[in-house]
Amino acid sequence: MTYATDRIQEEIAYIAYHFHWSLETILDLEHRDRRGYTEQIAALVNRGAGEG
């Protein structure tokens, strides 16, 4: 199974923006872990937006 390059770039940018991790650190993650972090970030962002 292949994963679209633009989707990977979106995930990398999202994690880097919110966690300030290096590109190398993010690329070292397994796909499942990287996807899990993006989901967790989204949940935190959505929760924070609802608290305002």
N, C-alpha and C positions, 0 to 999 in steps of 0.2 A: 504494500500500500504506500502510495506517495502522498506527500502533504504539500499543498500549494506554497510556493516560495513567498508570495505576498502575505499569506496567512501567518507563516513563521515570522516574517518581518513585523507584522502587527503585534504578535505575542511578545517578541523581543522588545519592541518599543514600549509596550504597555508595562512590562515588568521593569524595564530600565527606568522608565519615568517615575514609577511609584516606589520602587525599592532602591533605586540608584545602584543597581548591580552592574558590573562590567559585562561587556558583550561576551567575553570568554566564559565567565561564570554562568551566564544564561544559556549559552550554547552547550555547555557541559551537562545541562539537565537532560534527563530523558524526556521524550515528548509528553508522556503522561504526567510527569511532574510539572513541566512547564505549563501545560494546559491547566493543571490543578491550581497553580499559582495565579494564572489569569482569572480563573473563576473565583478564587478567594478575594483577589483584589477587587473584582467587580462587585462582590457581595459587600465588602467594606465600603466601597464608594457609594453604592446604593443605600446602604444603611445610614451613612453619614449625610447623604442628601436628604433623607427622610427625617432627620433629626432637626433640621433647620427650621 
